[in-house]
Amino acid sequence: MLVRPNTEPLALKTLTDHTDPVAGLRACLDRMAHAAETDRAGLLRRTAKLAYGTTQAANLVVEGKGAKTGFSTTRGFRDTLPMAAIGRERIGLDLRASRAPSLVPRERIHEVRERIDVNGRELAPLHATDVRAAIAALEAEGVEAVGVCLLWSFRDPSHERAVAQALRDHDGWYVTISSDVAPLMGEYERSATTALNAILGPPVHRHLSGVERDLREQGLTVPLLIMRSSGGLVPARDAARTPVSLIASGPAGGVLASKLIADAIGLANVICVDMGGTTFDVSLITNGEYATTDRAQHAGQELFVQAIDIHSIGAGGGSLGWIDHGSRLKVGPESAGAEPGPACYGRGSARATVTDANLELGRIDPSGLAGGSVALDAAAARRALAELGAPLGMDARETAEGMTAIVDAAMSDASRAQTIQRGPEPAHYRRFAVGGGGTTRAPALRERS
């Protein structure tokens, strides 16, 4: 969005290109520059503030992707991270519950002898031989990132920092320590937060570094600011050090925009539903304020993350349809993303997505998206849907109806998780739909409320 004095804001959309993280941004800047009667370099030189929100971290979490990561912890606590995935609130209560896999496999978790006590006193020194052994093992395992979480390190981080320095000096790995990202009491949550930050670190760092470098080469003189899950803005370099704080960066922008509009028209209670390419996100504005939290659930783990309270599921416009071993139609969490994207984008994909289903059912203008700038191939969407549904004896339209029914049910459950399950009555709230696909599903959500 381009904001200029005495001029209506200009909102534009371009597609993401994962082979070139700034290609979509360049295209958007070019269109903004044309509207401002200048070129891209001229626009960037005149820019006083550039804020960038990204769903990359969230997409990596939802799709289970990220860097191959190792982990280092205090001797005797190797199983803390695998146990963190169990879900302590369910132990002994729900024998049917399945736990999420450990963020880091146990064979890539290495112990070091050291001990800091609850008061921050050193009870045992850090053994350099253990650190060297861990480094040798991590190198053999071919990791790209390492998380370090030592006992009571938030009382005295000196041992963690020494381990981190040895790791960085040896191989230049992306290293994250718990005393930087989660300096709080809670061994399970602290370990999980540290591990996930390490997993997200390399791809997010590459993305943000590429964006900032490109913009500076083109003329940007002010710092590139990145939106965090809490709704605040930080310099790109700081954001790359704590990518776990960016998981809800994209949805946070939708909540802030919803609050701005709600305030302007005098609405106190709003349900904000945001459908992007990979996720569907729900949040509440109650009595004019959005809720915040210092904990969040991601990848089946409870994390220490300051954020706007947003409930996310893997159901977006790019979510792929598939058939499970029981011959049942499923949708997501895997996404086609923007590259190759839905079959109807004409970028080589032959797999059906929610966007293809919406196009087949007439919920998307076949003339194109974003004012016609993104052309759509309805025939390609129909072929992909027909191929997906063929093993079940379903034609393209039946498959599209099945996919949207599945997505609508999942989205309705997500909305209830933020309302009925917590107490608020949905009838007392207005619904705002944001994101690329929010409006395509809003009517169905209203009917299910």
SEGU-631013 format. One line per 10 residues: number of its first residue (from 1); their letters; for each residue x, y, z of C-alpha. Coordinates in nm, 4 decimals. Layout:
# SEGU-631013
NUM	A	X Y Z; ...
END
This chain:
# SEGU-631013
1	MLVRPNTEPL	0.0000 0.0000 0.0000; 0.1287 0.3429 -0.0966; 0.0352 0.6316 0.1354; 0.0958 0.9887 0.0183; -0.0094 1.3300 0.1516; -0.3438 1.4575 0.0236; -0.3937 1.1475 -0.1917; -0.6042 0.8355 -0.1509; -0.3977 0.5326 -0.0419; -0.3117 0.2974 -0.3280
11	ALKTLTDHTD	-0.3451 -0.0777 -0.2573; -0.1888 -0.3246 -0.5002; -0.1188 -0.6990 -0.5127; 0.1455 -0.8975 -0.7000; 0.2419 -1.2650 -0.6859; 0.5289 -1.4058 -0.4830; 0.8200 -1.5658 -0.6676; 1.0044 -1.8068 -0.4349; 1.3026 -1.8287 -0.6713; 1.3472 -1.4521 -0.6321
21	PVAGLRACLD	1.2024 -1.3264 -0.3008; 1.1948 -0.9649 -0.4128; 1.0497 -1.0115 -0.7627; 0.6909 -0.9644 -0.6455; 0.7902 -0.6635 -0.4381; 0.9673 -0.5084 -0.7366; 0.6588 -0.5506 -0.9505; 0.4435 -0.3885 -0.6828; 0.6885 -0.0989 -0.6440; 0.6892 -0.0467 -1.0207
31	RMAHAAETDR	0.3116 -0.0126 -1.0251; 0.3222 0.2249 -0.7280; 0.5946 0.4296 -0.8948; 0.3851 0.4556 -1.2113; 0.0928 0.5880 -1.0052; 0.3268 0.8410 -0.8416; 0.4612 0.9435 -1.1861; 0.8173 0.8314 -1.1164; 1.0303 0.5184 -1.1457; 1.1137 0.2583 -0.8819
41	AGLLRRTAKL	1.4401 0.4235 -0.7778; 1.2706 0.7611 -0.7512; 0.9922 0.6171 -0.5407; 1.2357 0.4481 -0.3015; 1.4485 0.7617 -0.2655; 1.1355 0.9541 -0.1634; 1.0146 0.6831 0.0760; 1.0042 0.7946 0.4405; 0.8927 0.4590 0.5828; 0.8778 0.1098 0.4356
51	AYGTTQAANL	0.7067 -0.1592 0.6444; 0.7067 -0.5192 0.5250; 0.4885 -0.8010 0.6549; 0.5582 -1.1585 0.5546; 0.3877 -1.4943 0.5996; 0.7072 -1.6861 0.5220; 0.7687 -1.7987 0.8818; 0.4064 -1.9076 0.9239; 0.4106 -2.0958 0.5947; 0.7281 -2.2808 0.6928
61	VVEGKGAKTG	0.5690 -2.3842 1.0233; 0.2395 -2.4954 0.8686; 0.4113 -2.6970 0.5966; 0.6729 -2.8450 0.8316; 0.9668 -2.6970 0.6423; 1.2812 -2.5161 0.7505; 1.6517 -2.5688 0.8071; 1.8024 -2.8988 0.9200; 1.8683 -2.8191 1.2834; 2.0700 -2.9525 1.5744
71	FSTTRGFRDT	2.0243 -2.8780 1.9435; 2.2489 -2.8509 2.2486; 2.1343 -2.8749 2.6084; 2.2557 -2.9437 2.9618; 2.3649 -3.2995 3.0350; 2.0703 -3.5020 3.1612; 1.8091 -3.2940 2.9757; 1.8331 -3.4446 2.6278; 1.4686 -3.5504 2.6349; 1.3245 -3.2120 2.7298
81	LPMAAIGRER	1.2551 -3.1149 2.3692; 1.0976 -3.4493 2.2654; 0.8855 -3.4448 2.5821; 0.7743 -3.0882 2.5127; 0.5707 -3.2183 2.2206; 0.3593 -3.4501 2.4360; 0.1187 -3.1849 2.5595; 0.1270 -3.2027 2.9373; -0.2359 -3.1017 2.9731; -0.3372 -3.4274 2.7986
91	IGLDLRASRA	-0.1133 -3.6747 2.9806; -0.3312 -3.9429 3.1361; -0.6483 -3.7746 3.0146; -0.6767 -3.8510 2.6450; -0.5210 -4.1818 2.5393; -0.6285 -4.1215 2.1798; -0.4407 -3.7940 2.1454; -0.1402 -3.8034 1.9143; 0.1541 -3.5832 1.9922; 0.3467 -3.3683 1.7508
101	PSLVPRERIH	0.6918 -3.4953 1.6542; 0.9904 -3.3374 1.8271; 1.1053 -3.0234 1.6501; 1.4575 -3.1710 1.6476; 1.5119 -3.5489 1.6264; 1.6653 -3.6949 1.9421; 1.9755 -3.8107 1.7542; 2.0577 -3.4469 1.6726; 2.0272 -3.3317 2.0363; 2.3658 -3.3209 2.2134
111	EVRERIDVNG	2.4399 -3.2679 2.5813; 2.7154 -3.0655 2.7448; 2.8259 -3.0789 3.1068; 2.7612 -2.7519 3.2892; 2.5205 -2.6234 3.5495; 2.3803 -2.2877 3.6552; 2.1406 -2.2865 3.9498; 1.8117 -2.1039 4.0009; 1.9942 -1.8049 4.1485; 2.2342 -1.7729 3.8568
121	RELAPLHATD	2.5327 -1.9231 4.0379; 2.7717 -2.1559 3.8564; 2.7567 -2.5010 4.0121; 2.9657 -2.6702 3.7417; 3.1815 -2.5133 3.4694; 3.1151 -2.5619 3.1010; 3.3221 -2.8543 2.9668; 3.4902 -2.7448 2.6454; 3.5463 -3.1103 2.5450; 3.1683 -3.1655 2.5381
131	VRAAIAALEA	3.1229 -2.8590 2.3202; 3.3858 -2.9826 2.0751; 3.2231 -3.3264 2.0663; 2.8834 -3.1705 1.9965; 3.0319 -2.9601 1.7158; 3.1903 -3.2671 1.5555; 2.8591 -3.4576 1.5736; 2.6603 -3.1655 1.4317; 2.9057 -3.1263 1.1470; 2.8743 -3.4971 1.0637
141	EGVEAVGVCL	2.4958 -3.4642 1.0676; 2.5080 -3.1800 0.8140; 2.2977 -2.9306 1.0083; 2.2440 -2.5726 0.8944; 2.1289 -2.4263 1.2258; 2.1716 -2.4989 1.5974; 1.9581 -2.4101 1.8993; 2.1160 -2.3900 2.2448; 1.9064 -2.4135 2.5600; 2.0908 -2.4699 2.8885
151	LWSFRDPSHE	1.9345 -2.5040 3.2319; 1.8622 -2.1713 3.4093; 2.0478 -1.9802 3.1375; 1.8064 -1.6886 3.1711; 1.9600 -1.6333 3.5174; 2.3146 -1.6371 3.3779; 2.3569 -1.6727 2.9996; 2.7400 -1.6965 3.0044; 2.7504 -2.0722 2.9349; 2.4998 -2.0453 2.6505
161	RAVAQALRDH	2.6914 -1.7593 2.4957; 3.0179 -1.9540 2.5145; 2.8612 -2.2534 2.3390; 2.7078 -2.0265 2.0753; 3.0375 -1.8521 2.0077; 3.2157 -2.1853 1.9624; 2.9463 -2.2979 1.7180; 2.9643 -1.9767 1.5151; 3.3456 -1.9754 1.5083; 3.3587 -2.3323 1.3831
171	DGWYVTISSD	3.1206 -2.3358 1.0898; 2.9182 -2.0162 1.0666; 2.5940 -2.1992 1.1478; 2.2814 -2.0004 1.2253; 2.2851 -2.0199 1.6061; 2.0108 -1.9144 1.8450; 2.0183 -1.9292 2.2259; 1.7254 -1.9463 2.4638; 1.8415 -1.6513 2.6744; 1.7962 -1.4297 2.3669
181	VAPLMGEYER	1.4617 -1.5570 2.2340; 1.2853 -1.6899 2.5465; 1.4510 -1.5754 2.8727; 1.1656 -1.7095 3.0857; 1.1009 -1.9898 3.3323; 0.9536 -2.2949 3.1612; 1.1976 -2.5537 3.0297; 0.9550 -2.7130 2.7831; 0.8408 -2.3885 2.6225; 1.1885 -2.2347 2.6269
191	SATTALNAIL	1.3373 -2.5374 2.4487; 1.0632 -2.5463 2.1842; 1.0852 -2.1716 2.1172; 1.4625 -2.1912 2.0777; 1.4456 -2.4919 1.8460; 1.1792 -2.3393 1.6225; 1.3709 -2.0120 1.6012; 1.6731 -2.2068 1.4773; 1.4648 -2.4021 1.2243; 1.3190 -2.0820 1.0791
201	GPPVHRHLSG	1.6414 -1.8824 1.0983; 1.8293 -1.9654 0.7749; 1.5388 -1.9355 0.5270; 1.3989 -1.6212 0.6923; 1.7445 -1.4640 0.7156; 1.8082 -1.5296 0.3457; 1.4709 -1.3847 0.2527; 1.4964 -1.0650 0.4570; 1.8611 -1.0083 0.3678; 1.7765 -1.0426 0.0001
211	VERDLREQGL	1.4852 -0.8010 0.0244; 1.6833 -0.5384 0.2155; 1.9912 -0.5651 -0.0084; 1.7833 -0.5309 -0.3227; 1.5892 -0.2303 -0.1955; 1.9062 -0.0507 -0.0867; 2.0682 -0.1116 -0.4250; 1.7597 0.0415 -0.5867; 1.7689 0.3591 -0.3771; 1.6018 0.2988 -0.0382
221	TVPLLIMRSS	1.7745 0.5112 0.2286; 1.5555 0.4463 0.5343; 1.5661 0.1194 0.7345; 1.3472 -0.1657 0.6120; 1.1005 -0.2394 0.8914; 0.9450 -0.5818 0.9471; 0.6112 -0.6414 1.1176; 0.6217 -0.8825 1.4104; 0.3465 -1.1055 1.5460; 0.2812 -0.8476 1.8167
231	GGLVPARDAA	0.2000 -0.5831 1.5555; 0.5153 -0.3770 1.6142; 0.7881 -0.2982 1.3617; 1.1587 -0.3815 1.3946; 1.4587 -0.3426 1.1612; 1.5097 -0.6345 0.9236; 1.8366 -0.7354 1.0895; 1.6655 -0.7740 1.4285; 1.3760 -0.9632 1.2729; 1.6163 -1.2118 1.1103
241	RTPVSLIASG	1.7636 -1.2917 1.4528; 1.4233 -1.3793 1.5989; 1.2150 -1.5260 1.3138; 0.9918 -1.7052 1.5662; 0.8517 -1.3591 1.6446; 0.7348 -1.3266 1.2814; 0.5097 -1.6327 1.2624; 0.1946 -1.4195 1.2748; 0.3506 -1.1171 1.1007; 0.1142 -1.1262 0.8024
251	PAGGVLASKL	-0.2076 -1.1874 0.9986; -0.1095 -0.9189 1.2520; -0.1347 -0.6618 0.9739; -0.4892 -0.7751 0.8991; -0.5875 -0.7340 1.2646; -0.4381 -0.3836 1.2830; -0.6178 -0.2823 0.9626; -0.9449 -0.4279 1.0943; -0.9125 -0.2316 1.4170; -0.8429 0.0893 1.2234
261	IADAIGLANV	-1.1569 0.0409 1.0134; -1.3662 -0.0690 1.3119; -1.2638 0.2403 1.5076; -1.3461 0.4631 1.2114; -1.7013 0.3286 1.1744; -1.7705 0.2856 1.5440; -1.7674 -0.0941 1.5812; -1.6462 -0.2303 1.9135; -1.6647 -0.6059 1.8479; -1.5196 -0.7623 1.5330
271	ICVDMGGTTF	-1.4193 -1.1127 1.4243; -1.1282 -1.0785 1.1827; -1.0964 -1.3730 0.9418; -0.7912 -1.3735 0.7173; -0.7428 -1.6235 0.4361; -0.4081 -1.6132 0.2592; -0.2348 -1.8627 0.0379; -0.1389 -2.1116 0.3100; -0.3266 -2.0323 0.6312; -0.6625 -1.9180 0.7617
281	DVSLITNGEY	-0.6384 -1.6934 1.0681; -0.9017 -1.5806 1.3167; -0.8762 -1.3090 1.5807; -1.1146 -1.1014 1.7915; -1.1468 -0.7324 1.8619; -1.3547 -0.6957 2.1771; -1.4611 -0.3609 2.3192; -1.2298 -0.1902 2.0728; -0.9174 -0.3842 2.1669; -0.7491 -0.6879 2.0175
291	ATTDRAQHAG	-0.6221 -0.9566 2.2528; -0.2525 -1.0291 2.2995; -0.0685 -1.3257 2.4421; 0.2830 -1.4175 2.5529; 0.2303 -1.7813 2.4542; 0.1248 -1.9352 2.1260; 0.0634 -2.2800 1.9812; 0.2589 -2.3553 1.6644; 0.3779 -2.6835 1.5119; 0.2051 -2.8667 1.7949
301	QELFVQAIDI	0.4245 -2.6895 2.0513; 0.3559 -2.4268 2.3139; 0.5960 -2.1377 2.2625; 0.6964 -1.8201 2.4390; 0.5982 -1.5646 2.1733; 0.4535 -1.2177 2.2269; 0.1806 -1.1813 1.9686; -0.1665 -1.0676 1.8829; -0.3899 -1.3592 1.9797; -0.4519 -1.5256 1.6420
311	HSIGAGGGSL	-0.5711 -1.8810 1.5792; -0.4266 -2.0265 1.2569; -0.4954 -2.3419 1.0595; -0.3456 -2.4781 0.7369; -0.6295 -2.3800 0.5042; -0.5580 -2.1111 0.2458; -0.6246 -2.0410 -0.1167; -0.3223 -2.2457 -0.2167; -0.4019 -2.5439 0.0075; -0.3811 -2.8616 -0.1969
321	GWIDHGSRLK	-0.6489 -3.1256 -0.2236; -0.5440 -3.4891 -0.1783; -0.6851 -3.8339 -0.1070; -0.5750 -4.0254 0.2017; -0.5214 -4.3997 0.2466; -0.8884 -4.4399 0.3378; -1.0031 -4.2926 0.0039; -1.1193 -3.9722 0.1719; -1.0861 -3.6281 0.0188; -0.8607 -3.3993 0.2265
331	VGPESAGAEP	-0.7420 -3.0386 0.1983; -0.4088 -2.8981 0.3247; -0.1951 -2.8243 0.5130; 0.0459 -2.8524 0.2183; 0.0177 -2.5509 -0.0070; 0.1030 -2.4805 -0.3679; 0.2151 -2.1333 -0.2587; 0.2553 -1.8669 -0.5234; 0.5078 -2.0723 -0.7227; 0.3819 -2.2787 -0.9003
341	GPACYGRGSA	0.0568 -2.1784 -0.7311; -0.2911 -2.3087 -0.8118; -0.3448 -2.4869 -1.1420; -0.5477 -2.1903 -1.2670; -0.2402 -1.9630 -1.2421; -0.0990 -2.1409 -1.5471; 0.2466 -2.1853 -1.3958; 0.2786 -2.5566 -1.4552; 0.0925 -2.6992 -1.1563; -0.1574 -2.9784 -1.2191
351	RATVTDANLE	-0.2700 -3.0171 -0.8573; -0.6040 -2.8778 -0.7436; -0.6184 -2.6096 -0.4740; -0.8924 -2.4216 -0.2924; -0.8489 -2.1347 -0.5392; -0.9166 -2.3728 -0.8271; -1.2289 -2.4943 -0.6473; -1.3503 -2.1372 -0.5930; -1.2934 -2.0583 -0.9600; -1.4858 -2.3693 -1.0711
361	LGRIDPSGLA	-1.7776 -2.2720 -0.8444; -1.7907 -1.9146 -0.9743; -1.6707 -1.7532 -0.6511; -1.3761 -1.5909 -0.8272; -1.4044 -1.3645 -1.1326; -1.2700 -1.5734 -1.4231; -1.1354 -1.2578 -1.5883; -0.8523 -1.2541 -1.3338; -0.7366 -1.1448 -0.9906; -0.6066 -0.8093 -0.8673
371	GGSVALDAAA	-0.8000 -0.6087 -1.1216; -0.7242 -0.8532 -1.3998; -0.3460 -0.8340 -1.3564; -0.3310 -1.2042 -1.2637; -0.4834 -1.4083 -1.5459; -0.6711 -1.7285 -1.4619; -0.7014 -2.0514 -1.6612; -1.0417 -2.2007 -1.5781; -0.9791 -2.5046 -1.8001; -0.6595 -2.5910 -1.6134
381	ARRALAELGA	-0.8459 -2.5661 -1.2822; -1.1212 -2.7947 -1.4105; -0.8681 -3.0549 -1.5303; -0.6880 -3.0553 -1.1951; -1.0128 -3.0943 -1.0016; -1.1344 -3.3732 -1.2296; -0.8047 -3.5602 -1.1910; -0.8170 -3.5274 -0.8116; -1.1749 -3.6511 -0.7886; -1.1507 -3.9314 -1.0473
391	PLGMDARETA	-1.0489 -4.2074 -0.7988; -1.3588 -4.1212 -0.5955; -1.5910 -4.1117 -0.8960; -1.6333 -3.7335 -0.8690; -1.6286 -3.4807 -1.1522; -1.4624 -3.1392 -1.1324; -1.7598 -2.9598 -0.9812; -1.8283 -3.2301 -0.7224; -1.4618 -3.2229 -0.6218; -1.4719 -2.8437 -0.5909
401	EGMTAIVDAA	-1.7826 -2.8620 -0.3747; -1.6208 -3.1265 -0.1562; -1.3014 -2.9234 -0.1102; -1.4854 -2.6054 -0.0179; -1.7100 -2.7948 0.2252; -1.4020 -2.9338 0.4001; -1.2376 -2.5924 0.4148; -1.5569 -2.4229 0.5380; -1.5899 -2.6773 0.8200; -1.2275 -2.6291 0.9246
411	MSDASRAQTI	-1.2634 -2.2505 0.9158; -1.5855 -2.2651 1.1140; -1.4092 -2.4741 1.3796; -1.1264 -2.2202 1.3893; -1.3760 -1.9369 1.4377; -1.5489 -2.1237 1.7210; -1.2107 -2.1791 1.8867; -1.1819 -1.8018 1.9256; -1.5455 -1.7397 2.0204; -1.7766 -2.0078 2.1612
421	QRGPEPAHYR	-1.4985 -2.2169 2.3149; -1.3714 -1.9096 2.5010; -1.7093 -1.7613 2.5887; -1.7842 -1.4758 2.3433; -2.1091 -1.5054 2.1488; -2.0459 -1.4721 1.7708; -2.3826 -1.2949 1.7244; -2.2422 -0.9977 1.9178; -1.9600 -0.9501 1.6640; -1.9365 -0.8202 1.3093
431	RFAVGGGGTT	-1.7126 -1.0180 1.0742; -1.4347 -0.8540 0.8727; -1.2807 -1.0627 0.5932; -0.9242 -0.9797 0.4902; -0.6498 -1.1514 0.2940; -0.6545 -1.2619 -0.0667; -0.9271 -1.5218 -0.0165; -1.1129 -1.3937 0.2879; -1.4171 -1.2695 0.1001; -1.4603 -1.5977 -0.0895
441	RAPALRERS	-1.5304 -1.7862 0.2323; -1.6978 -1.5182 0.4483; -2.0586 -1.5943 0.3359; -2.0190 -1.9653 0.4137; -1.8713 -1.8842 0.7541; -2.1632 -1.6569 0.8330; -2.4093 -1.9352 0.7506; -2.2251 -2.1752 0.9813; -2.2063 -1.9318 1.2757
END
